[in-house]
Amino acid sequence: MLLELADVSKSYPTGEGILHVLRGVSLALDAGESLALTGESGSGKSTLLHLAGGLDRPDQGAIRFGGQDIARLGDRELASFRRVSVGLVFQQFNLIPSLDVGHNLAFQARLGGRHDADWTDRLAERLGLVKLLERYPEQLSGGQQQRVAIGRALAGRPQLILADEPTGNLDEATGDAVLDLMLALLAETGAALLMVTHSTRLAARLGRRLHLTAGRLT
């Protein structure tokens, strides 16, 4: 088992009291497995993803990665975990505007000390980015930017990819093509995928699907 969330809860204080976002959530994800997480807006999907990636800490419960409870790691250890073990793909792309495509692709891998020039070149070729390496994000289409974001996430060969509505800003045809590429590359690397999506159609293409309602999984 690569990732396990065991009885995880998370809440936030608001002006109207405590907002309970996740209520005793448990799930498991094996290496190489893909899991879609669906649910209405505000159901806690992104919060769950952030907890799984070590971007936030739970109020209670355990989040185990390779058997280690990352919720108990110190800030420095948690930052190292994020750099080395996790690749993040967001709906908003989050590319660095001052870096060209080539440097955006390598950015995360360099941070984690895992840059492999040959692998990055292969990613650029597989993602159709070879002729775009010297362009900047503002010179790319939405689909091209998302392919760069996927390449950046995979460049360090992480064990886990967390994707939050990765095709949400793309038209259906472009989104399908981007997901095709991501799934093919994940199969090649053996990384696991946890993807948040509103689309039941896209969710059906992953190995498993769980639905989040009012902070609980069904």
C-alpha positions as CSV (number, residue, x, y, z in Angstrom):
1,M,0.0,0.0,0.0
2,L,1.4,3.4,-1.0
3,L,-1.0,5.8,0.6
4,E,-3.5,5.3,3.4
5,L,-5.8,7.8,5.1
6,A,-7.2,6.4,8.3
7,D,-10.1,8.1,10.1
8,V,-9.0,11.6,8.9
9,S,-10.9,14.6,10.0
10,K,-10.4,18.3,9.2
11,S,-12.2,21.5,10.2
12,Y,-11.7,25.2,10.0
13,P,-12.9,28.1,12.2
14,T,-15.3,30.5,10.5
15,G,-17.2,33.6,11.7
16,E,-20.2,31.4,12.1
17,G,-18.4,28.6,14.1
18,I,-16.5,25.5,13.2
19,L,-16.8,24.2,9.6
20,H,-16.3,20.4,9.5
21,V,-14.9,19.7,6.1
22,L,-13.8,16.0,6.5
23,R,-15.4,13.6,8.9
24,G,-13.5,10.4,9.6
25,V,-12.4,9.7,6.0
26,S,-10.5,6.5,5.2
27,L,-9.1,5.3,1.9
28,A,-6.2,3.4,0.5
29,L,-4.2,3.6,-2.7
30,D,-1.7,1.1,-4.0
31,A,1.4,1.9,-6.1
32,G,0.4,2.1,-9.8
33,E,-3.3,2.5,-9.0
34,S,-5.6,5.4,-10.2
35,L,-8.4,6.7,-8.0
36,A,-11.0,9.3,-9.0
37,L,-12.5,11.4,-6.2
38,T,-15.8,13.0,-7.1
39,G,-18.3,15.2,-5.2
40,E,-20.1,18.5,-5.2
41,S,-18.3,21.8,-4.7
42,G,-17.5,22.3,-1.0
43,S,-17.7,18.6,-0.2
44,G,-14.0,18.5,0.9
45,K,-12.3,17.0,-2.2
46,S,-9.5,19.6,-2.5
47,T,-8.9,19.5,1.3
48,L,-8.5,15.7,1.1
49,L,-6.0,16.1,-1.7
50,H,-4.0,18.8,0.2
51,L,-3.8,16.5,3.2
52,A,-2.7,13.6,1.1
53,G,0.1,15.7,-0.4
54,G,1.3,17.1,2.9
55,L,0.1,20.6,2.1
56,D,-2.0,20.7,5.3
57,R,-2.3,18.6,8.5
58,P,-5.4,16.8,9.8
59,D,-7.1,17.5,13.0
60,Q,-7.2,13.8,13.7
61,G,-6.4,10.5,12.0
62,A,-3.3,9.2,10.2
63,I,-2.0,9.8,6.7
64,R,0.5,7.0,5.9
65,F,2.8,7.1,2.9
66,G,4.8,3.9,2.5
67,G,3.8,3.1,6.1
68,Q,5.1,6.4,7.5
69,D,2.5,8.8,9.1
70,I,3.4,12.1,7.3
71,A,1.0,14.0,9.6
72,R,3.6,13.5,12.3
73,L,6.6,14.8,10.3
74,G,8.2,18.1,11.1
75,D,8.0,21.0,8.6
76,R,11.4,20.3,7.1
77,E,10.7,16.6,6.6
78,L,7.3,17.3,5.2
79,A,8.7,19.8,2.7
80,S,11.2,17.1,1.6
81,F,8.4,14.6,1.2
82,R,6.5,17.0,-1.1
83,R,9.6,17.7,-3.2
84,V,10.6,14.1,-3.7
85,S,7.5,11.8,-3.4
86,V,4.6,13.9,-4.7
87,G,3.8,15.5,-8.1
88,L,1.0,18.1,-8.1
89,V,-1.2,19.0,-11.1
90,F,-3.7,21.8,-10.6
91,Q,-6.6,23.2,-12.7
92,Q,-4.9,26.6,-12.8
93,F,-1.6,25.2,-14.2
94,N,0.5,27.3,-11.8
95,L,3.5,27.6,-14.2
96,I,6.2,30.1,-13.4
97,P,5.7,33.0,-15.9
98,S,9.4,34.1,-15.8
99,L,10.6,30.6,-16.8
100,D,10.4,29.1,-20.3
101,V,8.9,25.7,-20.9
102,G,12.2,23.8,-20.6
103,H,12.9,25.4,-17.2
104,N,9.3,24.9,-16.0
105,L,9.5,21.2,-16.8
106,A,12.7,20.8,-14.8
107,F,11.8,23.1,-11.9
108,Q,10.2,20.6,-9.4
109,A,12.8,17.8,-10.2
110,R,15.6,20.3,-9.5
111,L,14.1,21.3,-6.2
112,G,14.0,17.7,-5.1
113,G,17.5,16.9,-6.4
114,R,16.1,14.4,-8.9
115,H,16.6,16.1,-12.2
116,D,17.3,13.6,-15.0
117,A,17.9,15.4,-18.3
118,D,17.3,12.4,-20.5
119,W,13.9,11.6,-18.8
120,T,12.9,15.3,-19.0
121,D,13.7,15.2,-22.7
122,R,11.6,12.1,-23.1
123,L,8.7,13.8,-21.3
124,A,9.0,16.8,-23.6
125,E,8.8,14.5,-26.6
126,R,5.9,12.4,-25.3
127,L,4.0,15.6,-24.4
128,G,4.6,17.3,-27.8
129,L,6.6,20.1,-26.2
130,V,10.0,19.8,-28.0
131,K,9.3,22.8,-30.3
132,L,8.0,24.9,-27.4
133,L,10.8,24.6,-24.9
134,E,12.0,28.2,-25.4
135,R,8.5,29.7,-25.2
136,Y,7.0,31.2,-22.0
137,P,3.7,30.2,-20.4
138,E,1.8,33.3,-21.8
139,Q,2.7,32.1,-25.3
140,L,1.0,28.7,-24.9
141,S,-2.6,27.5,-25.2
142,G,-4.4,26.1,-22.2
143,G,-3.8,22.6,-23.4
144,Q,-0.1,23.2,-23.9
145,Q,0.2,24.8,-20.4
146,Q,-1.5,21.8,-18.8
147,R,0.9,19.4,-20.7
148,V,3.8,21.4,-19.2
149,A,2.3,21.1,-15.8
150,I,1.9,17.4,-16.1
151,G,5.5,17.1,-17.3
152,R,6.7,19.1,-14.4
153,A,4.9,16.9,-12.0
154,L,6.4,13.7,-13.5
155,A,9.9,15.0,-14.1
156,G,11.1,14.0,-10.7
157,R,9.6,10.5,-11.0
158,P,7.4,10.8,-7.9
159,Q,5.5,7.8,-6.5
160,L,2.3,9.7,-6.2
161,I,0.5,12.2,-8.5
162,L,-2.2,14.4,-7.0
163,A,-4.4,16.1,-9.6
164,D,-7.1,18.7,-8.8
165,E,-9.5,19.1,-11.7
166,P,-6.6,18.9,-14.1
167,T,-8.8,19.3,-17.2
168,G,-11.3,21.8,-15.7
169,N,-10.0,24.7,-17.7
170,L,-9.9,22.8,-21.0
171,D,-12.5,22.0,-23.6
172,E,-13.7,18.4,-23.7
173,A,-11.5,17.2,-26.6
174,T,-8.4,18.9,-25.3
175,G,-9.1,17.6,-21.8
176,D,-9.5,14.1,-23.1
177,A,-6.2,14.3,-24.9
178,V,-4.4,15.7,-21.9
179,L,-5.8,12.9,-19.7
180,D,-4.8,10.3,-22.3
181,L,-1.2,11.5,-22.1
182,M,-1.2,11.7,-18.3
183,L,-2.5,8.1,-17.9
184,A,0.0,6.8,-20.5
185,L,2.9,8.4,-18.7
186,L,1.6,7.2,-15.3
187,A,1.5,3.6,-16.7
188,E,5.1,4.0,-17.9
189,T,6.4,5.3,-14.5
190,G,4.3,3.2,-12.2
191,A,3.2,6.2,-10.2
192,A,-0.2,6.2,-8.4
193,L,-2.8,8.8,-9.2
194,L,-5.4,10.5,-7.0
195,M,-7.5,12.8,-9.1
196,V,-10.3,15.2,-8.1
197,T,-12.9,15.7,-10.8
198,H,-16.5,16.8,-11.2
199,S,-16.8,14.7,-14.4
200,T,-18.2,11.2,-13.9
201,R,-17.2,10.6,-17.5
202,L,-13.5,11.2,-16.7
203,A,-13.8,9.5,-13.4
204,A,-14.9,6.3,-15.2
205,R,-11.6,6.1,-17.0
206,L,-9.6,5.6,-13.7
207,G,-9.3,2.4,-11.9
208,R,-11.5,3.2,-9.0
209,R,-13.9,6.0,-8.0
210,L,-15.0,7.3,-4.6
211,H,-17.6,10.0,-3.9
212,L,-17.3,12.6,-1.2
213,T,-20.5,13.9,0.4
214,A,-20.6,16.3,3.4
215,G,-17.1,15.2,4.4
216,R,-17.7,11.5,4.1
217,L,-16.7,9.0,1.5
218,T,-19.2,6.7,-0.2
